[in-house]
Amino acid sequence: MRCPFCGNVDTQVKDSRPAEDHVAIRRRRFCPACGGRFTTYERVQLRDLVVIKSNGRREDFDRDKLERSIRIALQKRPVEPERMDQMISGIVRRLESMGETDIPSKTIGEIVMEALARIDTVAYVRFASVYKNFQAADDFDKFIDELRPDVPPNS
């Protein structure tokens, strides 16, 4: 593994342990050239996924991009980092087990929204506002009204 600080390719693993509920291995590494320490994660990848964007463009699936968007939605919310990591791993496993290598971005967005709705409604609305491209406050009102159960008017 190349050192991210000096570029040396001869780094040493100092510690390995299971991570993300045993779906990844966390490795602490040391670079003898510069003394830098860093962490890497090793995960099983069942297949190479390709995302089909709404404009037809194709790009390789990027777990880090998925993780960034979910972390932004969950920013300052009372959700444990381990719970977030489990959710991300679950989403990736679900995508990989769909049997297709080409996955529409719409499908990924729906799966993420479904997962966020289960753990935090504020994060769900945040993600939906970007995913569904809300343009005005009315868009939020309509979306939130759909979330609320029907409440009978006061008699």
Solvent accessible surface area in square Angstrom, and as a share of the most:
residue,aa,sasa,rsa
1,M,118,0.53
2,R,151,0.55
3,C,2,0.01
4,P,89,0.56
5,F,130,0.54
6,C,65,0.39
7,G,27,0.26
8,N,39,0.20
9,V,96,0.55
10,D,94,0.49
11,T,19,0.11
12,Q,79,0.35
13,V,70,0.40
14,K,115,0.49
15,D,49,0.26
16,S,53,0.34
17,R,128,0.47
18,P,78,0.49
19,A,17,0.13
20,E,29,0.13
21,D,100,0.52
22,H,143,0.64
23,V,53,0.30
24,A,5,0.04
25,I,65,0.33
26,R,69,0.25
27,R,51,0.19
28,R,70,0.25
29,R,33,0.12
30,F,47,0.20
31,C,0,0.00
32,P,63,0.40
33,A,73,0.57
34,C,65,0.39
35,G,39,0.38
36,G,14,0.13
37,R,142,0.52
38,F,22,0.09
39,T,46,0.27
40,T,22,0.13
41,Y,102,0.39
42,E,91,0.41
43,R,85,0.31
44,V,118,0.68
45,Q,115,0.51
46,L,110,0.55
47,R,85,0.31
48,D,105,0.54
49,L,10,0.05
50,V,29,0.16
51,V,13,0.08
52,I,46,0.23
53,K,49,0.21
54,S,118,0.76
55,N,111,0.57
56,G,48,0.46
57,R,131,0.48
58,R,133,0.49
59,E,49,0.22
60,D,112,0.58
61,F,40,0.17
62,D,62,0.32
63,R,38,0.14
64,D,84,0.44
65,K,92,0.39
66,L,14,0.07
67,E,37,0.17
68,R,133,0.48
69,S,41,0.26
70,I,0,0.00
71,R,86,0.31
72,I,117,0.59
73,A,4,0.03
74,L,4,0.02
75,Q,107,0.48
76,K,187,0.79
77,R,76,0.28
78,P,117,0.74
79,V,22,0.13
80,E,113,0.51
81,P,73,0.46
82,E,109,0.49
83,R,104,0.38
84,M,17,0.07
85,D,32,0.17
86,Q,76,0.34
87,M,16,0.07
88,I,1,0.00
89,S,5,0.03
90,G,28,0.27
91,I,5,0.03
92,V,15,0.09
93,R,118,0.43
94,R,105,0.38
95,L,0,0.00
96,E,10,0.04
97,S,82,0.53
98,M,84,0.37
99,G,50,0.48
100,E,105,0.47
101,T,65,0.38
102,D,57,0.30
103,I,2,0.01
104,P,66,0.41
105,S,31,0.20
106,K,137,0.58
107,T,38,0.22
108,I,19,0.10
109,G,5,0.05
110,E,75,0.34
111,I,9,0.04
112,V,0,0.00
113,M,11,0.05
114,E,77,0.34
115,A,4,0.03
116,L,0,0.00
117,A,43,0.33
118,R,164,0.60
119,I,37,0.19
120,D,14,0.07
121,T,86,0.50
122,V,63,0.36
123,A,0,0.00
124,Y,28,0.11
125,V,22,0.13
126,R,89,0.33
127,F,27,0.11
128,A,0,0.00
129,S,20,0.13
130,V,123,0.70
131,Y,67,0.25
132,K,96,0.41
133,N,99,0.51
134,F,36,0.15
135,Q,139,0.62
136,A,54,0.42
137,A,75,0.58
138,D,88,0.45
139,D,38,0.20
140,F,77,0.32
141,D,80,0.42
142,K,129,0.55
143,F,15,0.06
144,I,52,0.26
145,D,85,0.44
146,E,138,0.62
147,L,75,0.37
148,R,145,0.53
149,P,107,0.67
150,D,146,0.76
151,V,117,0.67
152,P,106,0.66
153,P,121,0.76
154,N,156,0.80
155,S,160,1.03
